[in-house]
Amino acid sequence: MATQKKSTTEQQDITLDEQIQEKASELENLDLENLDLEVEAIDERVSPSETNVFDK
């Protein structure tokens, strides 16, 4: 039982490592220089009473 649990944990670690490597390569491929990362000022807030977001 302990051997099977250890094997499962190792399998999960390998899968997690693969996911981390995949995400890292995706980040490396991003063209950050050409992204529009402009921050715009908000003129006014919408009050909750003006929306139906909080109505249930």
Secondary structure in CASP SS format (residue, H / E / C, confidence):
PFRMAT SS
TARGET T0000
AUTHOR 0000-0000-0000
METHOD secondary structure of the structure
MODEL  1
M C 1.00
A H 1.00
T H 1.00
Q H 1.00
K H 1.00
K H 1.00
S H 1.00
T H 1.00
T H 1.00
E H 1.00
Q H 1.00
Q H 1.00
D H 1.00
I H 1.00
T H 1.00
L H 1.00
D H 1.00
E H 1.00
Q H 1.00
I H 1.00
Q H 1.00
E H 1.00
K H 1.00
A H 1.00
S H 1.00
E H 1.00
L H 1.00
E H 1.00
N C 1.00
L C 1.00
D C 1.00
L H 1.00
E H 1.00
N H 1.00
L C 1.00
D C 1.00
L C 1.00
E C 1.00
V C 1.00
E C 1.00
A C 1.00
I C 1.00
D C 1.00
E C 1.00
R C 1.00
V C 1.00
S C 1.00
P H 1.00
S H 1.00
E H 1.00
T C 1.00
N C 1.00
V C 1.00
F C 1.00
D C 1.00
K C 1.00
END
